[in-house]
Amino acid sequence: MSDTNAAAAAYWKENVRILLSLLAVWFVVSFGCGILFVDELDKIQFGGFPLGFWFAQQGSIYTFLILIFVYISKMNKLDHKYNVHEEE
């Protein structure tokens, strides 16, 4: 395998690792906190609402927005690491 192919494979492997880790966080927050752990979280109040309800309605959206910016940041660093970034 050439150096270019090896670098592309390593880049893709790290890209997939980042995606899977962020998707895991999204899954835990949206599905876990909004559905699976809702009974336990509802014992805690947040802004006058049960925390499980808040996660189902607002928390998962905020988390998703934060994950978008985390993904952008991580991918910019990865692009610079493998020198595949866009010229600024």
LINWONOR-V873139 format. One record per run of one state. SS is the DSSP state (H for helix, E for strand, C for the rest). FROM is the first residue (numbers start at 0). LEN is the number of residues. Records with the same first field share a line. If there is no record, write none. Layout:
# LINWONOR-V873139
SS: FROM-LEN  FROM-LEN
This chain:
# LINWONOR-V873139
C: 0-2  36-1  41-3  46-2  81-7
H: 2-34  37-4  50-31
E: 44-2  48-2
